[in-house]
Amino acid sequence: MNFDLTPVFQIAGVGFIVAILHTVLKQSGKEDMAHWSTLLGFIIVLFMVVSYLGDLFTEVKRVFLFN
């Protein structure tokens, strides 16, 4: 079996960037912007996960011949 870990690293990368951005904004006193950046990062990751779930369901249908 060959596992593709690209989605995991993409989601981790978005989380890492959002965490740094949140910390920098909070330290500079812009807490509202920090919270908005965290929310935006969450929405981006949510869309990525929904896309991957769609691919998963398509693959399951293909494997079990439910086309």
DRENLUMVEX-474517 format. One record per atom (N, C-alpha, C, O): x, y, z; residue in three letters. Coordinates in pm, whole numbers, plus 32768, in hexadecimal, padded with zeros to 4 digits. Layout:
<recs>
XYZALA...
</recs>
This chain:
<recs>
80547F8A8000MET800080008000MET8058807C8000MET80C18081803FMET802980DE7FB7ASN8072815C7FAEASN801981CC7FE3ASN7FB081EA7FA9ASN804382088050PHE7FF48273808EPHE802A82FA8064PHE80A383108063PHE7FD083548041ASP7FF683DC801CASP7FDF84368094ASP7F6D844A80BFASP804A846C80CBLEU804184BF8142LEU803C85548122LEU804485A7817DLEU802E857780A4THR802B8603807DTHR7FBB865180C2THR7FD486BF80F2THR7F40861C80C9PRO7ED68667810DPRO7EF4868181A1PRO7ED486EC81D6PRO7F32862281E2VAL7F538633826FVAL7FB686A58280VAL7FA886F882D9VAL801C86AA8229PHE808087148233PHE8045879B820BPHE806E88028241PHE7FE6879D81ADGLN7FA5881B8189GLN7F54885381FDGLN7F5C88CA8219GLN7F0987FF823EILE7EB8882C82B0ILE7F1188568324ILE7EF788BB8366ILE7F7C880A833CALA7FDA883183A6ALA801E88B48385ALA8036890583DEALA803E88CB8305GLY807C894982DDGLY802089BF82F3GLY804C8A288323GLY7FA289AF82D0VAL7F428A1B82E8VAL7F358A36837DVAL7F328AA983A8VAL7F2F89CD83CCGLY7F2689DD845EGLY7FA08A228498GLY7F938A7684F1GLY80158A008466PHE80918A3D8496PHE80958AD18474PHE80B88B2484C9PHE80718AF483FAILE80718B8183D0ILE800A8BD1841EILE80268C418448ILE7F948B988433VAL7F2B8BDE847EVAL7F568BF08510VAL7F3B8C58854BVAL7F978B8C8549ALA7FC58B9985D4ALA802D8C0985E3ALA80278C568642ALA80898C128586ILE80ED8C7C858BILE80AB8D048577ILE80C98D6385BFILE80528D0D8515LEU800C8D8B84FBLEU7FB98DB68574LEU7FB78E2C8597LEU7F758D5785B2HIS7F258D768628HIS7F7E8DAB8699HIS7F5B8E0E86DBHIS7FEF8D6B86B0THR80498D96871ATHR80808E218700THR80848E74875BTHR80AB8E3B8686VAL80E38EBE8664VAL807A8F2B8673VAL80968F9586ACVAL80028F138641LEU7F998F77864CLEU7F6F8F8F86DDLEU7F5390008704LEU7F698F26872BLYS7F428F3587B7LYS7FAC8F818806LYS7F8B8FD2885CLYS802A8F6787EAGLN80968FAD8830GLN809C9040880AGLN80C990938859GLN806E90628792SER807090ED8767SER7FF191388791SER7FDF91AD876FSER7F9A90F487DBGLY7F2391358810GLY7EAB913287B4GLY7E47917587CFGLY7EB290E98749LYS7E4290E186EBLYS7DFA905C86FCLYS7DFD900586A5LYS7DBA904E876FGLU7D7B8FCF8790GLU7D058FAE8735GLU7CED8F3A8715GLU7CBB9015870CASP7C4A8FFB86B2ASP7C7A8FC1862EASP7C408F6285FBASP7CE38FFA85F7MET7D1B8FC68579MET7D538F3A858CMET7D4B8EE78532MET7D8C8F1F8603ALA7DC08E998620ALA7D508E32861EALA7D618DC585E8ALA7CE18E558659HIS7C708DF8865AHIS7C368DE485CEHIS7C0E8D7585AAHIS7C318E4F857FTRP7BFF8E4384F5TRP7C5D8DEC84A1TRP7C308D9E844DTRP7CDF8DFA84B8SER7D3D8DA7846BSER7D2F8D138490SER7D398CBC843ASER7D168CF8850FTHR7CFF8C6E8539THR7C808C3684FATHR7C7E8BC484CDTHR7C178C8784F8LEU7B9A8C5B84BALEU7BAD8C428425LEU7B798BE083F0LEU7BF58C9A83E2LEU7C108C888353LEU7C618C08833ALEU7C458BBE82DBLEU7CC58BEE838EGLY7D128B738381GLY7CBC8AF88394GLY7CCB8A94834DGLY7C618AFD83F4PHE7C068A8E840CPHE7BAC8A768393PHE7B958A03836DPHE7B7A8AE18356ILE7B248AD382E1ILE7B728A99826BILE7B3D8A458222ILE7BEE8AC48259ILE7C418A8D81EDILE7C5589F78200ILE7C4689AA81A2ILE7C7789CF827AVAL7C8C89408296VAL7C0A88F38286VAL7C0B88818257VAL7B9B892F82ADLEU7B1A88ED829ELEU7AFC88D1820CLEU7ACD886481EBLEU7B15893281B4PHE7AFF891C8125PHE7B5D88B080EEPHE7B3688618099PHE7BD988AE811FMET7C37884780F2MET7C0587BC811AMET7C09875F80CAMET7BD687AF8196VAL7BA6872D81C7VAL7B298702817AVAL7B1C868C8158VAL7ACE875E815EVAL7A56873C8112VAL7A7C870B8086VAL7A4086AD8053VAL7ADF874B804ASER7B0D87207FC6SER7B4786927FCCSER7B2B86407F75SER7B9686778033TYR7BD185F28040TYR7B678589805FTYR7B7285178033TYR7B0085AE80AALEU7A93855080C5LEU7A4585318045LEU7A1A84C08031LEU7A3385957FF1GLY79F2857D7F70GLY7A42851B7F1BGLY7A0984C27EDCGLY7AC6852B7F1BASP7B1C84CD7ED2ASP7B1384417F0EASP7B1383DE7EC5ASP7B0B843B7F93LEU7B0083B97FD5LEU7A7F83727FAFLEU7A8182FB7F8FLEU7A0F83B97FB0PHE798F837C7F8CPHE798E83507EFAPHE795682E77ED9PHE79CC839E7EA2THR79D783777E16THR7A2882F77E08THR7A05829F7DB9THR7A9482ED7E53GLU7AE882757E4EGLU7A9F81FC7E85GLU7AAB818E7E4FGLU7A54820E7EEFVAL7A07819E7F29VAL799E816E7EC5VAL798B80F67EB4VAL795A81CB7E82LYS78F981A57E1DLYS793D815B7DAALYS790580FB7D75LYS79B581867D84ARG79FD81447D17ARG7A2580B67D3FARG7A1980597CF0ARG7A5580A67DBBVAL7A8280237DE9VAL7A0F7FBF7DEFVAL7A1E7F4C7DC8VAL799D7FEC7E20PHE792C7F927E2FPHE78CE7F937DB7PHE78617F5A7DBEPHE78F67FD37D4BLEU78AF7FD47CCCLEU781F80087CD9LEU77C27FCD7CA2LEU781080767D22PHE778D80B47D30PHE777981257CCCPHE772981807CE5PHE77BE81237C5DASN77B881917BFCASN772E819A7BC0ASN771581F17B6CASN
</recs>
